Amino acid sequence: MTASPILKPAMAQDCSPLTGQPFLSAEEAKRKATVFKALADPNRLRLLSMVKAEDSGESCVCDLTEPLGLGQPTVSHHLKILVEAGLLHREKRGTWAYYSLVPGALDHVAGILDAL
């Protein structure tokens, strides 16, 4: 019977500090992740698409509920998240709220990915 060879652990390599371009701070990553969390829901993506497709550049919340098949409170919740993420602008007129894309918001989202 032959003895099995003794396995030696791999030599530890010296770690070098990160070099090159600066990376995101924890706070900056958290802010940017908020945008992607807002976009991670199919209904919110549809809402953004619907608002963007409107010829007038804005949509009333009353016109957004039926196409989604969701109640007004649910649609309002999704819209609030999109506003908080800086993607939509909200303007109150009487009892209704109107939503429009924040100028450059979609370019900003693309820029976040491009900057990584």
Number of C-alpha atoms within 10 A of each C-alpha: 3 4 5 6 6 6 6 6 6 6 6 6 6 6 6 6 6 8 7 6 7 8 12 12 8 8 9 10 12 11 11 15 14 16 21 13 12 21 19 11 12 10 17 19 14 15 24 20 12 18 22 17 12 11 8 9 13 19 21 17 20 13 13 20 17 12 10 15 10 13 11 16 11 12 20 17 12 17 24 16 18 25 19 13 19 18 23 25 18 19 13 10 9 6 5 10 15 18 23 21 21 13 12 10 15 15 9 14 15 11 11 15 9 8 8 9
